[in-house]
Amino acid sequence: MTLAPELPRSLQWLNAPATTLHEQRGRIVALAFVNGASAWCAQRLNDLAVLQARYLGRLQALAIHVPRFDSEREPQAALKRLRRHGNVLPLAHDADWVAWQRFGVDAWPTVLLIDGEGHVRHRAVGAEGLAELERQIARLCDGLHAPPDDDLRAFREAHPEPRMPLCFPTGLVATPDRLFVADTGHHRVLECNHQGRVIRQFGMGTPDLADGELNHAAFRRPQGLALVRESLYVADTGNHALRRINLPTSTVDTLCGNGRAGEPAEGVVVAPRDVALNQPQALVVNNNQVFLAMAGDNRIWSYDLGTREIRARAGSGQLDVRDGSGPMAAFAQPASLAAVLQTLYVCDAAGSAIRSMQLRGDVVQTLIGQGAWTFGADDGPRDRARLQHPQAIALGPDTPVMWIADSGNGSLRTLRLGGGELATVALPRALHGPAGLSVAAGAVWIAETDAHAVLRYDIATGELSHVPIDE
C-alpha cells in the first residue's frame, strides 16, 4: 500500500473551505482529478455525488480541476463549467498542475480511493463503470465506524450561483416569432416570445425522467433542441435520452433512453426505455432522421423517425480529431450539430474543431482544427485559423454563413461555407461561456450560458442586446 501525499497548499478551493487529506482521516476519500470541458469527467462527478449520498459520512469525494484550455486557468470559469454539469462536490483548482504531478496522474478523469488511514487503495482511470467503482468503495467502507451525526449533513456550497430566471441555458431554437430555450440548470424547456415573455414551461423543474403533460413531465439537464413542424426534439443530456415535445398537445414522450449512461445497441427501438445512450448533447433533424451528437462516446448516431432504427454513423469512440469514413473517423466530444442538404456539420468541442460529414457514405472531413491539443483565436484561412473549445454552431436560413460560439475565447465567430475564412464578429464585450446559438428573424440568438442569459445580436446593425426572460 502507498501512503497518499498531502494536497498541495497551492490548491485554490472554489466552493468550500480548504481541507487536507489528514483532516479526512477516518473516512474514505475519493479524490477525483477532472477537467470542466470533459463529458467523461462530468459523468464521473455525478457518479461520485450519488455514491457520496449513498455512503454518507463514510465517503468524502473531493474534486480537483486541472485546466486543459487557457480559458480554464481562470478559477471562476472552471467553477461555472463544472456547475453547469451539475457538480455539487467540494472543488479545488490546480492551475499549475501541481497536484496532478504530485499524485502521478496522467489522464482525465482519474479517481484515487484513499482509505481511512491515508493509503491509496484503488486508482480508477477513464470511464470505469459505476458498479466497479461502488464495489471498491463498499469494500473500503466495510468495517468503518458509524459516522457521527455532524457528518450526515449535506455539503453546502460557498458562494452559490445567484437565483435568476435562467440557470446555465444552452440549447436554443428561434423561429420568426418564438424562442425555445433549454434552461439546463432548471431542468426544463421554455417557450418564449422574442421579447422574453414565457408562454409555456415544459418540465416540472426537478431533475427526473418522466413523460406526460407539460406540468408532469421531467427532464435532467436538457441541452440540444431541434424544431420540426409541431415537434420539438430534446437532447436530454442528464437522462441520456432523446425526448420529444408535441407542441399542440403540450405533452412529452421518450423516443429512446433509460436514464443511465451506456452503449447504445444498434437496431429498431422496440421499447424506448430499454435503450441506453451516452450523454446526447446536441441534435438536428434532416430527412426524417434525428442526428445525435453523443458527447459520452464521441460518435454521431442517427434515429429514424419512420422505422425507429438507431444507428452509429461516424466516430471510433476514441477522443481525437481524425478524418475518414464511418468508424474510421474520430471526434473529440461533439457538442453541436447543423445540417444543410446532405451535409452535417459538427462542432467538436474538445478538439477545438469544426467538422463536416457527408450523409452519403458518412465521410468526415475537418474544416477548422489542427488536432485535439491545438487551439487559439486566430482568424483567417482555414489551415491557419484557430478556435478554443467552441460550444455551438448555427446556420442562417438564407446565407451560407456558419455562426460559431467560440466559448473558450468568449467570442462569436463566422465561417463562410464553400472555402471562406474564419472571422471574429466585433461585439461590444466578451461573451461568458456561450453554449447555444440559433439564427432567425434577422438575428443571432445566443445562450450566454455562464451568465445565465440569452442575448440577441442584430445582424444588420451589430447591436447586442439582452433578452429579459421573465416569468
C-alpha positions in Angstrom: 0.0 0.0 0.0 1.1 3.5 -0.8 0.6 6.4 1.6 -1.1 9.3 -0.3 0.9 12.5 -0.4 -0.7 15.6 1.1 -2.7 18.0 -1.0 -0.6 21.0 -2.2 -1.1 24.2 -0.4 -1.2 25.9 -3.8 -4.7 24.5 -4.5 -7.4 27.2 -4.6 -10.6 25.9 -3.1 -13.5 27.4 -5.1 -16.7 26.4 -3.4 -15.7 25.0 0.0 -13.3 25.7 2.9 -9.8 24.4 2.3 -9.1 20.9 3.5 -6.3 18.4 3.7 -6.2 14.6 3.5 -5.1 14.5 7.1 -8.3 16.2 8.1 -10.2 13.5 6.3 -8.6 10.6 8.2 -11.2 8.0 9.4 -13.2 8.1 6.3 -12.7 7.0 2.7 -11.7 9.9 0.3 -12.5 9.7 -3.4 -10.0 12.2 -4.9 -11.2 13.0 -8.5 -8.9 14.7 -11.0 -11.2 16.3 -13.5 -11.5 18.8 -16.3 -14.5 21.1 -16.9 -14.5 20.6 -20.6 -14.7 16.8 -20.4 -18.0 15.0 -20.7 -16.4 11.9 -19.1 -15.4 14.0 -16.1 -18.9 15.4 -15.7 -20.3 11.9 -15.6 -17.7 10.7 -13.1 -18.5 13.6 -10.8 -22.2 12.8 -11.0 -21.4 9.2 -10.2 -19.4 10.3 -7.1 -22.2 12.5 -5.9 -24.5 9.6 -6.0 -22.1 7.4 -4.1 -21.3 10.0 -1.5 -25.0 10.3 -0.7 -25.2 6.5 -0.5 -22.2 6.3 1.9 -22.9 9.5 3.7 -20.4 10.2 6.4 -18.1 7.3 5.4 -17.1 8.6 1.9 -15.9 12.1 1.1 -15.5 13.0 -2.6 -13.2 15.8 -3.4 -12.7 17.2 -7.0 -9.5 18.8 -8.3 -9.9 20.7 -11.5 -6.9 20.7 -13.8 -7.1 23.0 -16.8 -6.8 21.9 -20.4 -7.6 25.1 -22.2 -6.1 28.5 -21.4 -9.6 29.8 -20.6 -9.9 27.2 -17.8 -7.0 28.7 -15.9 -9.4 31.4 -14.7 -10.8 29.8 -11.5 -14.4 31.2 -11.8 -14.6 29.9 -15.4 -13.7 26.5 -14.2 -16.2 26.5 -11.4 -19.0 27.6 -13.7 -18.2 24.9 -16.2 -18.4 22.2 -13.6 -21.6 23.7 -12.0 -23.1 23.7 -15.5 -22.7 19.9 -15.5 -24.3 19.6 -12.0 -21.2 19.3 -9.8 -22.1 19.6 -6.1 -18.8 18.4 -4.6 -16.0 20.4 -3.0 -13.8 21.7 -5.8 -10.2 22.8 -5.8 -8.4 24.5 -8.7 -4.9 23.1 -9.7 -3.9 25.9 -12.1 -0.3 24.8 -12.5 -0.9 21.0 -12.4 1.0 20.7 -9.1 -1.4 18.1 -7.6 -1.7 16.3 -10.9 2.1 15.7 -10.9 2.3 15.0 -7.2 -0.2 12.2 -7.4 1.2 10.8 -10.7 -2.0 11.4 -12.7 -1.8 11.2 -16.5 -5.5 11.2 -17.7 -8.9 12.7 -17.1 -10.8 11.6 -15.2 -8.8 9.8 -12.5 -10.2 8.8 -9.2 -8.0 7.8 -6.3 -9.7 5.9 -3.4 -7.8 6.6 -0.2 -8.6 4.6 2.9 -9.2 5.9 6.4 -5.5 5.7 7.3 -4.4 7.6 4.2 -3.3 4.8 1.9 -4.2 4.8 -1.8 -6.1 1.6 -2.3 -7.6 1.9 -5.8 -7.0 4.1 -9.0 -9.9 4.4 -11.5 -8.8 5.9 -14.8 -11.2 6.9 -17.5 -14.8 5.7 -17.8 -14.6 2.8 -15.4 -18.2 1.7 -14.7 -20.1 3.0 -11.7 -20.7 -0.6 -10.5 -17.0 -1.3 -10.2 -16.3 2.0 -8.5 -19.0 1.3 -6.0 -17.7 -2.2 -5.4 -14.3 -0.8 -4.4 -15.9 1.9 -2.2 -18.1 -0.6 -0.5 -15.1 -2.9 0.3 -13.2 0.0 1.8 -16.2 1.3 3.8 -16.9 -2.2 5.2 -15.9 -2.1 8.9 -15.7 1.7 9.3 -17.4 3.0 12.4 -20.8 4.6 12.1 -20.3 8.4 11.3 -21.3 11.0 13.9 -24.4 13.0 13.2 -22.3 16.0 12.2 -21.0 14.1 9.2 -24.5 13.3 7.9 -25.3 16.8 6.8 -25.2 17.6 3.1 -22.5 19.8 1.7 -23.5 23.4 1.2 -21.6 25.3 -1.5 -19.9 28.6 -0.7 -20.9 31.5 -2.9 -23.6 29.6 -4.9 -24.9 30.8 -8.3 -27.4 33.7 -8.0 -31.1 32.9 -8.3 -32.1 34.1 -11.7 -34.9 33.2 -14.2 -32.4 31.1 -16.2 -29.7 28.7 -14.9 -27.0 27.8 -17.4 -29.2 27.9 -20.5 -27.7 26.0 -23.5 -29.8 24.9 -26.5 -31.8 27.5 -28.4 -34.3 27.4 -31.3 -35.6 30.7 -32.7 -38.5 30.9 -35.2 -40.0 34.1 -36.8 -42.0 34.7 -33.6 -40.9 32.2 -30.9 -37.8 31.4 -28.9 -37.3 27.9 -27.3 -34.7 27.7 -24.5 -33.2 24.7 -22.8 -33.0 26.1 -19.3 -30.4 23.4 -18.4 -29.8 24.1 -14.8 -33.5 24.4 -14.0 -34.2 21.0 -15.8 -36.9 22.5 -18.1 -37.6 23.8 -21.6 -39.2 27.2 -22.1 -41.2 28.6 -24.9 -41.0 32.4 -25.1 -41.8 35.2 -27.5 -39.0 37.4 -28.9 -39.4 39.9 -26.0 -38.6 37.1 -23.5 -42.1 36.5 -22.1 -42.5 32.9 -21.1 -45.5 31.3 -22.8 -45.1 27.7 -21.7 -42.8 25.7 -19.5 -42.1 22.1 -20.3 -41.0 20.0 -17.3 -41.6 20.4 -13.6 -38.2 21.9 -13.0 -37.0 19.0 -10.9 -34.4 16.5 -12.3 -36.2 13.3 -13.3 -37.2 11.2 -16.3 -41.0 11.4 -16.7 -43.3 11.6 -19.7 -46.7 13.2 -19.9 -48.3 16.6 -19.9 -46.1 19.7 -19.6 -46.7 20.1 -15.8 -46.0 16.5 -15.0 -43.1 15.7 -17.4 -39.5 16.0 -16.2 -36.0 16.5 -17.7 -32.5 16.3 -16.3 -30.1 19.0 -17.7 -31.6 19.1 -21.2 -29.3 20.7 -23.8 -29.8 20.5 -27.6 -33.1 21.4 -29.2 -34.4 20.9 -32.8 -37.8 22.0 -34.0 -39.5 20.2 -36.9 -43.1 21.4 -37.7 -45.0 20.7 -34.5 -42.4 18.6 -32.6 -39.6 19.9 -30.5 -36.8 17.3 -30.1 -34.7 17.5 -26.9 -31.3 16.0 -26.2 -32.0 15.3 -22.5 -28.3 15.0 -21.6 -28.6 14.2 -17.9 -31.1 11.5 -18.6 -29.1 10.1 -21.5 -32.3 10.2 -23.6 -33.9 11.5 -26.8 -37.1 13.2 -25.9 -39.9 14.8 -28.0 -42.3 17.6 -27.1 -45.6 17.6 -29.0 -46.4 21.3 -29.1 -50.1 21.2 -30.0 -50.8 18.8 -27.1 -48.1 20.1 -24.7 -47.0 16.5 -24.0 -43.6 14.9 -23.7 -42.5 11.4 -24.6 -39.3 9.5 -24.8 -38.0 8.1 -28.1 -35.1 6.3 -26.5 -33.1 6.4 -23.3 -33.4 4.8 -19.9 -31.9 7.4 -17.7 -28.4 5.8 -17.4 -25.3 6.2 -19.5 -24.5 3.2 -21.6 -23.5 1.8 -25.0 -26.5 2.1 -27.4 -27.4 -1.1 -29.3 -28.0 -0.6 -33.0 -31.3 -1.7 -34.5 -35.0 -1.0 -34.2 -36.1 0.5 -30.9 -39.0 -1.6 -29.7 -39.0 -0.5 -26.1 -37.6 3.1 -25.7 -36.6 2.6 -22.1 -34.5 -0.4 -22.9 -32.1 1.7 -24.9 -29.0 3.3 -23.3 -27.5 6.5 -24.7 -24.3 8.2 -23.5 -24.7 12.0 -22.9 -26.5 13.1 -26.1 -25.6 16.8 -26.1 -26.9 18.1 -29.5 -29.3 17.1 -32.3 -30.5 18.1 -35.7 -33.3 16.6 -37.9 -32.6 16.0 -41.5 -34.7 14.0 -44.0 -36.7 12.3 -41.2 -33.6 11.3 -39.3 -32.6 12.7 -35.9 -28.8 13.0 -35.8 -27.4 12.9 -32.2 -24.0 14.2 -31.1 -23.1 11.8 -28.3 -20.5 13.5 -26.1 -20.1 10.5 -23.9 -18.9 8.2 -26.7 -17.5 10.7 -29.2 -19.8 9.4 -32.0 -22.6 10.6 -34.2 -25.7 8.5 -34.2 -29.0 8.6 -36.1 -32.5 7.8 -35.1 -35.0 7.2 -38.0 -38.4 8.7 -37.1 -40.1 6.3 -39.5 -38.5 3.0 -38.8 -37.4 3.9 -35.2 -34.0 2.4 -36.0 -30.9 3.8 -34.2 -27.5 3.6 -35.9 -23.9 4.6 -35.3 -22.9 6.8 -38.2 -19.4 8.0 -37.6 -16.7 8.0 -34.9 -14.5 5.3 -33.4 -15.3 6.3 -29.8 -11.7 7.5 -29.3 -11.4 11.2 -28.4 -9.4 12.5 -31.4 -9.7 14.7 -34.5 -9.3 12.2 -37.3 -10.9 12.2 -40.8 -12.3 9.2 -42.5 -15.5 7.3 -43.2 -17.8 6.0 -40.5 -15.9 4.3 -37.7 -12.6 5.2 -39.2 -13.2 8.9 -38.2 -12.8 10.2 -34.7 -14.4 13.1 -32.9 -13.4 15.0 -29.8 -16.6 15.5 -27.8 -19.1 16.7 -30.4 -21.2 19.4 -28.8 -23.4 20.9 -31.6 -24.8 20.0 -35.0 -26.2 21.8 -38.1 -27.3 20.4 -41.4 -27.9 21.6 -44.9 -28.9 19.2 -47.8 -26.7 16.1 -47.5 -24.1 17.7 -45.2 -23.9 17.5 -41.4 -21.7 20.0 -39.6 -20.2 19.1 -36.3 -18.8 21.3 -33.6 -16.0 19.3 -31.9 -15.7 21.0 -28.5 -12.6 19.3 -27.0 -10.9 19.2 -30.4 -11.5 23.0 -31.0 -12.6 22.0 -34.5 -15.4 22.3 -37.0 -16.1 19.1 -39.0 -18.3 18.2 -41.9 -19.9 14.8 -42.6 -21.4 13.8 -45.9 -24.5 11.8 -45.2 -23.9 9.7 -48.3 -21.1 7.5 -47.1 -20.7 9.2 -43.7 -17.4 10.7 -44.7 -15.9 13.1 -42.2 -13.6 16.0 -43.0 -12.1 18.7 -40.8 -12.9 22.3 -41.9 -11.1 24.0 -39.0 -8.9 22.3 -36.4 -5.3 21.0 -36.1 -5.7 18.3 -33.6 -7.1 17.6 -30.1 -4.5 19.7 -28.3 -4.2 22.7 -30.7 -6.3 25.8 -30.1 -6.2 29.6 -30.3 -8.0 32.6 -31.5 -6.6 33.3 -35.0 -8.8 34.4 -37.8 -8.0 33.8 -41.5 -7.7 30.9 -43.9 -8.9 27.6 -42.6 -5.5 26.0 -42.4 -4.3 28.7 -40.1 -7.5 29.7 -38.2 -7.9 28.6 -34.6 -10.8 28.1 -32.2 -10.8 27.4 -28.4 -13.3 25.0 -27.1 -16.3 26.0 -29.3 -19.7 25.0 -27.9 -22.3 25.7 -30.6 -22.8 26.3 -34.3 -25.8 27.5 -36.3 -26.6 28.2 -40.0 -28.5 31.1 -41.3 -31.7 30.3 -43.3 -30.6 32.3 -46.3 -26.9 32.8 -46.4 -24.0 30.3 -46.5 -22.6 31.5 -43.2 -21.9 29.4 -40.1 -22.0 31.1 -36.8 -19.8 29.7 -34.1 -20.0 30.2 -30.3 -16.2 30.2 -29.5 -16.7 29.6 -25.8 -13.1 29.5 -24.8 -12.3 32.8 -26.4 -15.6 34.4 -25.3 -16.4 35.4 -28.9 -18.8 35.0 -31.8 -17.1 33.8 -35.0 -18.3 33.3 -38.6 -17.2 30.9 -41.3 -18.4 31.3 -44.8 -19.1 27.9 -46.3 -17.5 26.8 -49.6 -13.9 27.8 -48.7 -14.4 31.1 -46.8 -12.2 32.3 -44.0 -12.9 32.3 -40.2 -13.6 35.8 -38.8 -14.4 37.2 -35.4 -17.6 39.3 -35.0 -17.0 42.7 -33.4 -19.0 42.7 -30.2 -19.1 45.4 -27.5 -17.9 43.0 -24.9 -16.7 39.4 -24.4 -19.2 36.6 -24.0 -19.4 34.5 -20.9 -19.3 30.8 -21.8 -21.7 30.9 -24.8 -23.1 27.4 -25.5 -26.1 27.8 -27.7 -26.9 29.6 -31.0 -29.9 30.0 -33.3 -30.4 32.3 -36.3 -33.8 33.7 -37.2 -35.7 37.0 -37.7 -32.5 38.8 -38.8 -30.7 38.0 -35.6 -28.3 35.5 -33.9 -29.7 34.4 -30.6 -27.0 33.5 -28.1 -27.2 31.4 -24.9 -24.7 33.2 -22.7 -24.6 30.2 -20.5 -22.2 31.2 -17.7 -24.1 34.5 -17.3 -27.5 32.7 -17.2 -28.7 34.9 -20.0 -30.0 35.0 -23.6 -28.7 37.6 -26.0 -29.8 38.9 -29.4 -27.3 40.0 -31.9 -28.8 42.1 -34.7 -27.0 41.0 -37.9 -27.8 44.2 -39.8 -26.9 46.8 -37.1 -24.4 44.8 -35.0 -26.4 45.7 -31.8 -26.1 43.2 -28.9 -29.0 43.2 -26.5 -30.2 41.2 -23.6 -33.5 39.2 -23.9 -35.2 39.6 -20.5 -36.6 36.1 -19.9 -39.4 36.9 -17.5 -41.9 34.5 -15.9 
